Amino acid sequence: MSFRIAAIVLVAALSAGCASSSKVMLGQARPAIDPAQVQVYRTAPAGALEIAQLESKSAVGFGTQGQTDAAVARLKREAAALGANGVVLVGVGSSGSPVGMSVGAGSYGRHSGGGLSMGIPTTQKQAAGVAIYVPPGTAVDPGLVVPDPAPKN
């Protein structure tokens, strides 16, 4: 296999495991806000307006809490870009990835080397939610709010 073909295959494999997001508009977008202002809810407060259904995926990794936090943070960024000040978290899960990591060896000219090759399974974390706008002054039950993850030291 030539170096060029190997490079193309590597780029295709890596891009398949990149973080991504998608949205389906349900209502009118508003001017963008700072993602730090977006609150995550278990259920929508009374009077909230739906803006969009959102889905996000973390980058490929080994199924860590950090990947889950990254997928939820991506939801918050997407919601903020639509002017939503809230996201109702619908679900969080994992999916296997076609991308794996491997270690191996090869040959060059008359020189060749043997090697060990092994695959390490990787996963992506997924999060789904609904971007909402909660009008100012709306009474929100604290039990509806999902607390932010603990800050990293």
Secondary structure, 3 states (H helix, E strand, C coil): CCHHHHHHHHHHHHHHCCCEEEEEECCCCCCCCCHHHCEEECCCCCCCEEEEEEEEECCCECCCHHHHHHHHHHHHHHHHHCCCCEEEEEEEEEEECCCCECCCCCEECCEECCCCCCCECCEEEEEEEEEEECCCCCCCCHHHECCCCCCCC
